[in-house]
Amino acid sequence: MAANWRLLRKCLARAYAGGEIPPAEEDYLENAFTCTEELWEKQFNKFESKPLRLILLAEAPLFGTNKAYIYNLKTSLTPFFHFNDLAPLLDCVPKAPKDQGEKKKLFVELLARAGVLIVDVFPFALNSKNTSVSFREMSKETYGKLAKCAIESYLAPKLKRIRQRSSGQFVFAFRYACVWNAAHEPIEKLLRNLCMLGTNQEVISIHGNNRWLDRDELKRTADMLKAGR
């Protein structure tokens, strides 16, 4: 695991009153971080033999008491990305199994086959049920400062690893508008410094209404990938 929790907790502590994370919350957050990073590493390693084409930038793991995470095969899919959303990315998508566990397993396999990797901007599983601080209740200023620190301490090292793993051209897309609004400029700057964006290329957004993604934008992105642009 490349990221270091002790370093990252210093970023997060700034979002808490007095700069102190309650012990019980930190135990939950560190456990969530360790669990999701291990699952992400397992998925990332699949791209040793598969081409990586689309990096989908998410906000943070949902996690919680049921350990909800895109790469956790023991949890169901969420509106973050539905099984049917895979259709534009693949020439043929098999029918989704009725069993939720089998459905999630197949979904994760197909996501890798499509060359898609989910990368969180924040490694903090904040939510209103498990932590006293949450992204939705955070001020715009605090959110922006936390994003800056997370980009430098967490996202940048991860993107460097992705760059080392694959030498092809990537397409980057934000999943949610809130992350796009707060972080697209520093992330685009970082990607250009890492030579991961073309001269006239920009990071796009596929956020739709509410929690749904914009399937039309996803299809345009898929068409661009298929055209080799």
TILOFI-451553 format. One record per residue: residue in three letters; x, z, y of N, C-alpha, C, O in turn. Coordinates in steps of 0.1 Angstrom, whole numbers, padded with zeros to 4 digits, always signed. Atoms other than C-alpha are relative to their C-alpha. Last residue first. Example, Ala and Ser with C-alpha at 12.3 -4.5 7.8 and 13.67 -1.06 7.14 Angstrom:
TILOFI-451553
SER-0009+0000-0011+0137+0071-0011-0008+0008+0011-0003+0009+0022;ALA+0009+0000-0012+0123+0078-0045+0009+0000+0012+0019+0007+0012;
//
This chain:
TILOFI-451553
ARG-0004-0003-0014-0086-0292+0096+0004+0014+0002+0008+0018+0013;GLY-0014-0003-0001-0086-0301+0059+0005+0003+0014+0017+0001+0017;ALA-0006+0012-0006-0120-0318+0059+0015+0002+0002+0022-0007+0006;LYS+0000+0011+0010-0132-0292+0034+0006-0013+0006+0012-0021-0002;LEU-0010-0003+0010-0121-0264+0058+0001-0012-0011+0012-0015-0015;MET-0013+0002-0006-0140-0280+0087+0011+0003-0011+0021-0004-0011;ASP-0002+0014-0002-0171-0284+0066+0014-0003+0005+0021-0012+0001;ALA-0003+0005+0013-0169-0247+0056+0003-0015+0000+0012-0020-0007;THR-0014-0005+0004-0166-0237+0092+0004-0005-0013+0015-0010-0015;ARG-0010+0008-0008-0196-0258+0101+0014+0003-0003+0023-0005-0004;LYS+0000+0013+0006-0215-0242+0072+0010-0009+0008+0017-0017+0002;LEU-0008+0000+0012-0205-0208+0084+0001-0013-0006+0011-0017-0012;GLU-0014-0001-0004-0218-0216+0119+0009+0000-0012+0020-0005-0013;ASP-0004+0013-0005-0251-0227+0104+0014-0001+0004+0021-0011+0002;ARG-0003+0009+0012-0252-0196+0082+0003-0014+0005+0011-0021-0001;ASP+0005+0013-0004-0249-0173+0112+0003-0010-0010+0015-0015-0011;LEU-0010+0009-0005-0244-0139+0096-0007-0013+0004-0018-0016-0001;TRP-0001+0012+0007-0272-0113+0094+0011-0009+0006+0014-0009+0018;ARG-0011-0002+0008-0268-0078+0108+0003-0013-0008+0013-0014-0016;ASN+0000-0013+0007-0290-0083+0138+0013+0001-0009+0024-0002-0004;ASN+0009-0010-0006-0290-0120+0148+0000+0013-0009+0001+0012-0021;GLY+0014+0005-0003-0260-0140+0138-0008+0011+0007-0003+0019+0013;HIS+0010-0010-0001-0222-0134+0138-0014-0006+0003-0014-0016+0011;ILE+0011+0004+0008-0201-0163+0126-0011+0011+0001-0019+0011-0008;SER+0009-0011+0004-0174-0160+0153-0012-0006-0008-0018-0016-0004;ILE+0015+0002-0002-0145-0184+0159-0007+0013-0004-0002+0023-0009;VAL+0007-0009+0009-0108-0176+0164-0015-0002+0002-0019+0001+0014;GLU+0005-0013-0004-0094-0205+0183-0006+0007-0011-0010+0002-0021;GLN+0009-0007+0009-0073-0236+0175-0004+0014+0006+0005+0020+0012;ASN+0014+0001-0005-0059-0259+0201-0010+0008-0008-0022+0006-0006;THR-0001+0001-0014-0022-0251+0194-0014+0001+0007-0016+0008+0016;GLY-0005+0013-0006-0028-0241+0158-0001+0000+0015-0007+0009+0021;LEU+0010+0008-0006-0032-0205+0148+0006-0012+0006+0017-0012+0011;MET+0011+0001+0010-0011-0185+0123-0012-0008+0006-0022-0010-0001;CYS+0001+0014+0004+0022-0189+0142-0011-0002-0011-0009-0010-0020;LEU-0003+0001+0014+0026-0151+0142+0000-0014-0005+0002-0017-0017;ASN-0014-0005+0001+0027-0150+0180+0005-0001-0015+0017-0002-0017;ARG-0008+0011-0006-0004-0172+0180+0015+0004-0001+0024-0004-0004;LEU-0001+0011+0010-0021-0148+0156+0009-0011+0005+0016-0017-0003;LEU-0008-0004+0012-0013-0118+0178+0002-0012-0010+0013-0014-0014;LYS-0014-0001-0004-0026-0135+0209+0010+0003-0011+0020-0003-0013;GLU-0004+0014-0001-0058-0144+0191+0015-0001+0005+0022-0009+0000;ILE-0002+0005+0014-0061-0108+0180+0005-0014+0001+0013-0018-0007;PRO-0012-0005+0005-0056-0095+0216+0003-0005-0014+0015-0007-0018;GLU-0011+0005-0008-0083-0119+0229+0014+0006-0005+0023-0002-0007;HIS-0004+0014+0003-0108-0115+0201+0013-0004+0008+0021-0012+0003;ALA-0013+0003+0005-0108-0077+0202+0004-0014-0002+0016-0017-0006;ALA-0010-0010-0003-0137-0061+0220+0014-0004-0003+0024+0000+0003;ASN+0000-0003-0014-0162-0089+0222+0012+0009+0004+0018+0008+0015;TRP-0004+0012-0008-0154-0103+0188+0002+0004+0015+0012+0000+0021;VAL-0014+0001+0002-0156-0068+0172+0006-0012+0008+0017-0011+0014;CYS-0006-0012-0007-0190-0062+0187+0015-0001-0001+0022+0003+0008;ALA-0002+0003-0014-0201-0098+0178+0007+0012+0007+0015+0010+0016;TYR+0009-0007-0009-0196-0092+0141+0003-0003+0014+0015-0003+0018;ARG+0013-0002+0006-0181-0114+0113-0010+0006+0010-0022+0002+0009;PHE+0006-0014-0002-0152-0127+0133-0013+0000-0007-0021-0009-0005;ALA+0014-0002-0006-0137-0159+0120-0003+0014+0000+0000+0022-0009;PHE+0003-0014-0002-0101-0171+0113-0014+0001+0006-0017-0007+0016;VAL+0011-0001-0010-0093-0205+0098-0004+0015+0001-0005+0021-0009;PHE+0011-0010+0002-0059-0207+0081-0011-0003+0011-0008-0008+0022;GLN+0007-0003-0012-0034-0235+0077-0012+0008-0003-0020+0006-0012;GLY+0009+0009-0004-0011-0232+0047-0007+0003+0013-0003+0013+0020;SER-0006+0008-0011+0021-0212+0043-0010-0011+0005-0007-0019+0014;SER+0005+0014-0001+0005-0185+0022+0006-0007+0012+0006-0002+0023;ARG+0006+0004+0013+0019-0151+0010-0004-0015+0000-0003-0021-0010;GLN-0010+0001+0010+0042-0145+0040-0005-0006-0014+0002-0013-0021;ARG-0009+0011-0004+0015-0152+0065+0011-0003-0010+0014-0014-0013;ILE+0007+0012+0003-0008-0128+0046+0008-0013+0004+0008-0022-0004;ARG+0000+0001+0014+0018-0101+0048-0007-0013-0005-0003-0020-0014;LYS-0013+0005+0003+0022-0107+0085+0002-0002-0015+0008-0011-0019;LEU-0001+0015-0002-0015-0104+0088+0013-0006-0003+0014-0017-0007;LYS+0008+0007+0010-0015-0070+0072+0000-0015+0001+0002-0022-0008;PRO-0007+0000+0013+0013-0057+0094-0007-0008-0011-0001-0014-0020;ALA-0012+0008-0001-0006-0068+0125+0008-0001-0013+0012-0011-0017;LEU+0003+0015+0002-0040-0054+0114+0013-0008+0000+0014-0017-0008;TYR+0007+0004+0012-0029-0018+0109-0001-0015-0003+0003-0020-0013;SER-0005-0009+0011-0006-0003+0135-0005-0005-0013+0001-0001-0023;GLU-0014-0001+0001-0009-0029+0163+0005+0007-0012+0015+0003-0018;ILE-0005+0013+0001-0045-0040+0157+0016+0001-0001+0022-0006-0009;ALA+0002+0004+0014-0056-0004+0150+0007-0014-0002+0012-0017-0012;CYS-0008-0008+0009-0041+0008+0183+0000-0005-0014+0010-0006-0021;LYS-0014+0003-0004-0057-0019+0204+0010+0006-0010+0019+0000-0014;ALA-0003+0014+0005-0090-0015+0186+0014-0004+0002+0021-0009-0007;LEU-0002-0002+0015-0090+0023+0192+0003-0014-0006+0011-0015-0015;LYS-0013-0006+0002-0084+0016+0229+0003+0002-0015+0014+0000-0019;GLY-0010+0009-0003-0113-0009+0230+0014+0006-0002+0023-0001-0007;TYR+0000+0010+0010-0137+0014+0212+0012-0010+0002+0019-0014-0007;THR-0006-0006+0012-0128+0043+0235+0001-0011-0011+0012-0011-0018;GLU-0014-0002-0003-0135+0021+0266+0008+0006-0013+0019+0002-0016;LYS-0007+0013+0000-0167+0007+0252+0015+0002+0002+0023-0005-0004;SER+0000+0007-0013-0179+0042+0245+0008-0013-0002+0017-0014-0010;MET-0013-0001-0007-0184+0052+0208-0001-0008+0013-0008-0018+0014;GLU+0002-0010-0011-0219+0057+0195+0012+0001+0009+0012+0009+0018;ARG+0012+0003-0008-0220+0025+0174-0002+0010+0012-0008+0006+0022;PHE-0003+0011-0008-0184+0030+0161-0012-0003+0010-0010-0007+0022;SER+0004+0013+0007-0191+0064+0148+0002-0011+0010+0003-0009+0022;VAL-0003+0011-0009-0176+0099+0155-0004-0013-0007-0001-0014-0019;SER+0006-0003-0013-0191+0130+0139+0002-0011+0010-0004-0010+0021;THR-0010-0003-0010-0183+0115+0105-0008+0003+0013-0018-0003+0016;ASN-0012-0007+0005-0202+0112+0072+0010+0005+0010+0019+0013+0007;LYS+0003-0009+0011-0237+0102+0081+0011+0009-0004+0010+0020-0008;SER+0008-0011-0005-0232+0085+0115-0003+0011-0010-0007+0022-0007;ASN+0015+0003+0000-0205+0062+0102-0007+0013+0004-0001+0024+0003;LEU+0008-0009-0008-0167+0059+0104-0015-0004-0001-0018-0016-0002;ALA+0014+0001+0005-0149+0043+0075-0009+0010+0008-0015+0019+0002;PHE+0007-0013-0001-0116+0038+0095-0015-0001-0004-0022-0008+0003;PRO-0001-0006+0013-0092+0010+0086-0008+0013-0001-0005+0021-0010;PHE-0002-0014+0000-0103-0010+0117+0001+0005-0014-0007+0001-0023;VAL-0008-0003-0012-0098-0047+0120+0003+0015+0001+0014+0019+0004;ASP+0006-0009-0010-0110-0052+0084+0009+0001+0012+0022+0002+0010;VAL-0010-0009-0006-0098-0082+0065-0007+0008+0011-0012+0003+0020;ILE+0006-0009-0010-0121-0102+0041+0011+0010+0005+0018+0016-0003;LEU-0005-0014+0001-0103-0130+0023-0006+0008+0011-0005+0004+0023;VAL+0004-0009-0011-0119-0164+0016+0005+0014-0003+0004+0020-0014;GLY-0011-0002-0009-0103-0191-0005-0003+0009+0012+0003+0008+0023;ALA+0002+0007-0012-0135-0203-0021+0011+0001+0010+0011-0005+0021;ARG-0001+0015+0004-0122-0192-0055-0002-0008+0013+0004-0019+0014;ALA-0014+0003+0001-0116-0157-0039+0002-0015-0004+0011-0022+0002;LEU-0005-0001-0013-0152-0155-0028+0015-0004+0000+0020-0011+0009;LEU+0003+0013-0007-0163-0168-0062+0006+0001+0015+0010-0010+0020;GLU-0008+0011+0007-0146-0139-0080-0002-0013+0008+0008-0020+0010;VAL-0014-0003-0004-0160-0113-0055+0009-0011-0006+0018-0015+0001;PHE-0002+0003-0014-0195-0128-0060+0014+0002+0004+0019-0007+0011;LEU-0001+0014-0001-0192-0128-0098+0002-0004+0015+0009-0013+0018;LYS-0012+0005+0006-0184-0091-0098+0002-0015+0001+0013-0020+0005;LYS-0011-0003-0009-0211-0083-0074+0013-0005-0005+0021-0010+0002;LYS+0001+0008-0012-0237-0101-0095+0011+0002+0010+0017-0007+0015;GLU-0005+0013+0004-0225-0085-0127-0001-0010+0012+0008-0018+0014;GLY-0014-0001+0002-0230-0051-0111+0007-0013-0004+0017-0017+0001;GLN-0007-0001-0013-0263-0060-0096+0015+0001-0002+0022-0004+0006;ASP-0007-0013+0000-0277-0072-0130+0008+0001+0013+0017-0008+0015;LYS+0010-0010-0003-0300-0102-0122+0006+0014+0001+0003+0022+0010;PRO+0005-0008+0011-0271-0126-0122-0010+0010+0005-0009+0015+0016;ALA-0004-0014+0000-0268-0150-0093-0006+0008-0011-0018+0007-0014;LYS+0011-0009-0003-0273-0186-0102+0005+0014+0000+0013+0018-0009;PRO+0009-0003+0011-0240-0205-0101-0011+0009+0004-0010+0016+0014;VAL+0002-0015+0002-0226-0218-0069-0009+0003-0011-0021-0001-0010;CYS+0011-0005+0010-0214-0254-0069+0001+0015-0001+0011+0021-0004;ASP+0008+0012+0004-0194-0273-0042-0011+0004-0010-0022-0003-0009;LEU-0003+0005+0013-0183-0240-0027-0008-0012-0003-0020-0013+0001;LEU-0014-0001+0003-0181-0226+0008+0005-0006-0013+0017-0009-0015;PRO-0008+0010-0007-0215-0237+0020+0015-0001-0003+0021-0011+0000;ALA+0003+0014+0003-0232-0219-0009+0008-0010+0008+0012-0020+0003;LEU-0011+0007+0006-0214-0186-0006-0002-0015-0001+0007-0023-0002;ASP-0009+0004-0011-0240-0172+0018+0012-0008-0005+0019-0014+0003;ASN+0004+0013-0004-0264-0171-0012+0009-0006+0011+0009-0018+0014;PHE-0004+0009+0011-0246-0140-0026-0002-0015+0004+0006-0024+0003;HIS+0009+0001+0012-0251-0122+0007+0006-0010-0010+0014-0019-0007;PHE-0002+0013+0006-0224-0112+0032-0008-0001-0013-0006+0007-0022;PHE-0013+0005-0005-0225-0083+0056+0002-0014-0005+0007-0023+0002;PRO+0002+0011-0009-0262-0079+0047+0013-0006+0006+0013-0016+0012;THR+0007-0005-0012-0250-0057+0018-0002-0013+0009+0003-0023+0006;LEU-0003+0007-0012-0239-0064-0018-0009+0005+0012-0019+0011+0009;SER+0007+0013-0003-0242-0037-0043+0004-0007+0012+0011-0002+0021;THR+0010-0001-0011-0216-0011-0052-0006-0014+0002+0000-0024-0001;LYS+0010-0009+0004-0195-0007-0084-0011+0002+0010-0021+0010+0008;LEU+0009+0007+0010-0175-0039-0079-0012+0010-0004-0021+0005-0011;ASN+0003-0010+0010-0159-0024-0048-0011-0005-0009-0023-0007-0005;TYR-0008+0002+0013-0145-0054-0030-0002+0011-0010+0005+0011-0020;ILE+0002+0014+0005-0171-0056-0002+0007-0002-0013+0002-0010-0021;TYR-0011+0008-0005-0172-0018+0002-0001-0014-0006-0005-0015-0018;ALA+0003+0014-0002-0198+0009-0003+0011-0008+0006+0017-0004+0017;LYS-0012+0008-0001-0183+0041-0015-0003-0015+0001+0004-0023-0005;ASN+0001+0009+0011-0217+0057-0024+0012-0010-0001+0013-0019-0009;THR+0000-0007+0013-0210+0087-0002-0001-0009-0012+0004-0005-0023;GLY+0011-0010+0001-0200+0066+0028+0001+0006-0014+0010+0005-0021;PHE-0003-0010+0009-0180+0033+0025-0011+0011-0001-0022+0008-0007;LEU+0011-0009-0002-0189+0011+0054+0002+0013-0008-0001+0024-0002;PRO+0007-0003+0012-0154-0004+0056-0012+0009+0003-0011+0018+0010;ALA-0006-0011+0007-0144-0015+0091-0008+0002-0013-0020-0003-0014;GLU-0003-0011-0008-0151-0043+0116+0007+0011-0008+0019+0014-0005;ALA+0012-0009-0001-0148-0075+0097+0004+0012+0009+0015+0012+0014;LEU-0003-0013-0006-0124-0104+0102-0012+0009+0002-0022+0005+0009;LEU+0012-0005-0007-0131-0132+0078+0003+0014+0005+0005+0023-0003;ILE-0002-0015-0002-0098-0150+0069-0012+0005+0008-0014+0001+0020;LEU+0008-0006-0011-0106-0185+0056+0002+0015+0000+0000+0022-0010;ARG+0005+0009-0011-0082-0207+0037-0007+0007+0012-0004+0003+0023;LEU+0007-0008-0010-0061-0189+0011-0004-0008+0012+0005-0013+0019;PRO-0002+0003-0015-0051-0211-0018-0008+0009+0008-0020+0012+0005;LYS+0011+0007-0006-0051-0194-0053+0003-0003+0015+0009+0005+0022;SER+0002+0013+0007-0022-0184-0075-0012-0008+0005-0016-0018+0000;GLU-0013+0004+0004-0007-0155-0055-0001-0014-0007+0008-0021-0007;PHE-0004+0011-0008-0041-0153-0038+0015-0004-0003+0021-0012+0004;LYS+0005+0012+0006-0054-0130-0065+0005-0013+0007+0005-0024+0001;ASN-0009+0005+0010-0031-0104-0052-0005-0012-0007+0003-0019-0014;PHE-0011+0008-0007-0052-0100-0021+0009-0006-0010+0014-0017-0008;GLN+0006+0013-0004-0082-0089-0042+0011-0009+0006+0011-0021+0003;LYS+0003+0007+0012-0062-0061-0059-0006-0014+0003-0002-0024-0004;GLU-0013+0005+0006-0047-0051-0026-0003-0008-0013+0004-0019-0015;TRP-0004+0012-0007-0082-0049-0011+0013-0006-0005+0014-0018-0006;LEU+0009+0011+0004-0093-0025-0038+0003-0013+0007+0003-0024+0001;GLU-0003+0004+0014-0063-0003-0033-0009-0011-0005-0003-0020-0011;GLU-0013+0008+0000-0068-0004+0005+0004-0004-0014+0009-0015-0016;THR+0002+0013-0005-0105+0006+0001+0013-0009+0000+0013-0021-0003;CYS+0009+0008+0009-0098+0036-0020-0001-0014+0004+0001-0023-0005;THR-0008+0002+0012-0069+0050+0001-0008-0009-0010-0002-0018-0016;PHE-0011+0009-0003-0088+0045+0033+0008-0003-0012+0010-0015-0015;ALA+0006+0013-0002-0120+0061+0020+0011-0011+0002+0010-0022-0003;ASN+0004+0005+0013-0100+0090+0007-0006-0014+0001-0003-0022-0008;GLU-0012+0003+0007-0083+0094+0041-0003-0005-0014+0003-0015-0019;LEU-0006+0012-0006-0116+0092+0059+0013-0004-0008+0015-0016-0010;TYR+0009+0011+0003-0133+0118+0036+0006-0013+0005+0007-0023-0003;ASP-0001+0002+0015-0104+0142+0038-0008-0012-0004-0004-0020-0012;GLU-0012+0007+0003-0103+0136+0076+0002-0002-0015+0008-0012-0019;GLU+0001+0015-0003-0139+0144+0079+0013-0007-0003+0012-0018-0008;ALA+0008+0006+0010-0135+0177+0060-0002-0015+0003-0003-0023-0007;PRO-0007+0001+0013-0105+0187+0082-0009-0007-0011-0004-0016-0018;PRO+0003-0011+0009-0122+0180+0115+0005-0002-0014+0004-0013-0019;ILE+0010+0004+0010-0103+0153+0134-0003+0012-0009+0006+0018-0015;GLU-0001-0006+0013-0085+0167+0165-0011-0005-0009-0023-0005-0005;GLY-0010+0007+0008-0077+0148+0197+0002+0006-0014+0012+0004-0021;GLY-0011-0009+0002-0096+0174+0218+0011-0006-0009+0021+0000-0011;ALA-0001-0009-0011-0128+0154+0213+0012+0010-0003+0013+0015-0014;TYR+0006-0013+0002-0122+0127+0187+0002+0009+0012+0013+0009+0019;ALA+0014+0002-0001-0114+0091+0195-0008+0012-0001-0020+0013+0001;ARG+0003+0002-0014-0078+0099+0201-0014-0002+0003-0019+0000+0014;ALA+0002-0013-0006-0076+0112+0166-0003-0001+0015-0010+0008+0020;LEU+0014-0004+0001-0082+0077+0152-0002+0013+0008-0013+0015+0014;CYS+0008+0009-0007-0048+0063+0164-0015+0006+0001-0021+0007+0012;LYS-0004-0003-0014-0029+0094+0152-0008-0009+0009-0012-0005+0020;ARG+0008-0011-0005-0048+0090+0119+0003+0004+0014-0005+0009+0021;LEU+0013+0005-0004-0032+0055+0115-0009+0012+0005-0017+0010+0014;LEU-0002+0008-0012+0004+0068+0114-0014-0004+0006-0017-0003+0018;ARG-0005-0010-0010-0004+0095+0088+0002-0007+0014-0001-0001+0024;TRP+0011-0007-0006-0024+0069+0069+0004+0010+0011-0003+0011+0021;ASN-0004-0014+0001+0005+0045+0064-0011+0008+0007-0014+0007+0019;ALA+0004-0009-0011-0004+0009+0057+0003+0015-0002+0002+0019-0014;ALA-0009+0002-0011+0016-0012+0032-0003+0010+0012+0006+0015+0018;MET+0008+0000-0012+0000+0000+0000+0009+0000+0012+0017+0009+0014;
//
